[in-house]
Amino acid sequence: MKVDRRHDNPGRPGGGVTKLHDRTRYLTKGELRSFLRAAQAQGPKHHLIFALIYWFAMRAGECSGLRLADFRPVDRGNAHRYTALTIQGLKGGRTIEPEVPALILDLLKAWLKRRSALPNAETSEWLFPARRQARTEHMSTEAIKVMFRTIAKAAGIEGKHSVHDLRHSRAQHMAEDGKKQIEIASWLRHRNVSSSDRYIHGIEVQALSRSMAKDAEELLK
């Protein structure tokens, strides 16, 4: 993964970007921790949304459209039991079912406890039901974008950033931690990344998610 230390964001001089197709903005690991602390202060819903978006490199629409049924227990035998999350890739991306880190499971449990008090909790299939729309609707992507801007401001994150920068941040941090380009491409559910496309489908996402377990302790705590 080629890293270009130039930055196209005048509000944050001296930063860096991961070059997948073009220069992209991202949060440093320190900024990410500040951002997630500010999200935590807003409540379990906000904390879970942005932990999911960052860790799984989700687009806002992929997160807002999550269903309760997308989290499912898996038993591989030999005492290896875990919770998998089905992520439906948007924009032609692949669908993957990675393992959910323990820290995100804790956030999920905290949100489900709060969610149970919502008027439409029992009838809604969505992880994040809409509050002001029909009870069959889920939270909008625009609502997540507004949340991001509010939290970024509270965290003191300078410069022009968007919620999509959390996806860029996941790729950048994986590159910094020595992950290969094809591993990053698989995690981000890309179908086409240069000439590596024919190898992407052979990546074992479960093995990759387990290899990043220690990263979760460092970045999501």
Buried (B, 14 or more C-beta within 10 A) or exposed (E): BEEEEEBEBEEBEEBBBBBBEEBBBBBBBEBBBBBBBBBBEBEBBBBBBBBBBBBBBBBBBBBBBBBBEBBEEEEEEEEEEBBBBBBBBEEEBBEBBBBBBBBBBBBBEBBBEEBEEEEBEEEBEBBBBBEEEEBEBBBBBEBBBEBBEBBBEBBEBBBEBBBBBBBBBBBBBBBBBEBBBBBBBBBBBBEEBEEBEEEBEEBEBBEBBBEBEEBBEEBBE
